[in-house]
Amino acid sequence: MYIDYNELPETARIWVYQGNREFTLEEVEMISAKAILFIEKWTRHGEDLKGSFTIKYNQFLIIAIDEAFNAASGCSIDASVRFIQELEKEFNLDLMDKMNVSFKDGDRINVVKLSDFQEFAKEEKITSQTIVFNNMVNTKGDFKTKWEVPAIESWHNRFLV
């Protein structure tokens, strides 16, 4: 069952899907409509899941569920992955490449391969204060406070000079 993202508790489990490029406004509208339809029908062994989504910077799709209502199962997680794969095909996107790393350069969001990120860090083009996106966060609360942070406060810090 779909609910507004703001109605989910801070403990809601999330999955962050980072696009390899910015979504167009038309894509944002279409992805949003498809996400609502998917979440409306999303179940765990026939039981409803209370879920939602949000899109940030027209480049990150965040899927969330209130596990206090019903926890996700392997099958329900698989269903969400299939949904993401369908979006990838339809919109020619890469949303699941964990070797892509994103960071801010002013107002611009850069998505690069991890090896390039490491090289930028060695060259000090990325510093401890560069804003990075920690897509490993697991809850809505952590998403609010630990997703968009200086590199020194994220797993990215292991690559800093």
N, C-alpha and C positions, 0 to 999 in steps of 0.2 A: 504494500500500500504506500502510495506516494504521499509525503507531507512536505511542507516548506522546510528548506534547509535550516532556517533560523529556529525552527521548533525542535530540532534534534538536540539531545543533551550533549554536554561537552565530552561525555564518555563514548559517544557514537564512534564506531569503527569506520575508518575511511581508507580508500585506496586512491592514490594520486596518479593520474595518467597525464604525462607531459607530451604535448604535441611537438613534433619536430619543426613545426612552423606555426605561425599565428593563424587562427581560424578567421575566415571572413565573417562579416556580420550575418550574412545569409546562412553560413554554416553553423554559427552559434545558435540561430533560431531553429534550424533543422535538428541539430544535435540535442538541443534542449527538449524539443518535442519528442524525439525518439527516446531520450532518457526518461521522461515522464511516463511514456507508454511502457518501457521496459520495467521500471520500478513498480508501476501499478500492478503488473502481473508477476513480479519476482516473488518466488516462494522458496521455502525450505521444506522438503518432503510434504508438500501440499499445504503447509501453513504459511500465512502471509509474513512478509518481512516489512518492517516499517523503515522506509528508506527515503533518500533524497539525493540531490547532487547540487553542485555549484560549478560555475566556470569562472576561472580567474585569469585576468589578462588576455582573454580570448585565446589562451594557449594551454591551459591546464583544466582537465575535467576531473572533478573530485566526486566519487561515488561514496555514499555513506549509508550505514544502517544503524539503527538503535538495537544493539544486541541485548539490552535489558528486556526488550519486547520479545524478540526471537533472535537467537544467534545464527550466524551464517554457517552453512554446512559445506562440505566439499562440493556437492552438486550445485548449490546456489552460487558458490564462488566461480565454479566452472561456467555457469550460465552468464555471469557478469563478464567473464573473460571473452566468451563467445560474442556477447553484445559489443564489447570494445573492438574485437576483431572485425565485426560487421561495419562498425564506424570507420575503421581504418581502410577497409576496401572501398566503401561508398565515397569517402571524402579524400582518398589518396593521402592518408596520414600515417604516421608512425607514432603510436601512443604507448607502446610497451617496450621500447628499446632502453633497457636499464644501463646501457653503456653511454647514453646521452646524458650530459650534465648541463644544467642551466644556471646562469648567473646574470646579474644586471650590470650594464654599462651605462650609467646615467639612467634614463627612462627606458632604454632598450633592453630587451631580454635576448640573450644569446644562448643558443643550444649548440653544444659542441660535443664531440666524442671525448670520452674520459681521457684518452691519451693526449688530445689537444689541450684539455684543461690542465693536465699535469705539466705540459710544456709551458703553458701560459703562467702557471705558478712558478716554475723554475726561472722564467724570464721576469718574474715579478710584475707581470701585467695583471695578475690576480694577486691581491694581498689579503691580509687577515681581515680587512674591513670591506672587502668586496661582498656585496649581497648575493647570496646563493640560495637556491631552492632545495630544501631537504625533503625530497619526495619519499623518504623512508618513514615519515611520521605516521602514526597508526590511529590517532584519535582526533576528533574535531577540536578538542582543547589544545592538543599539541600542534595541530595545523595552525591555529590562531597565533601561537607564541613561538613555535620552533620550526616553522616551514620556511619562512623568508627571513633569513638571519645573516649576520656577518660570517664569513667563511670560518673564522676562528671558533665559532659556536656550533659548528656542524661537523659531520664526518669528513667534510672536504678539507678540514684543517691538516690532515695527514700529508697533504701535498704541498703545503706552504713552506716557503724557504725560512 
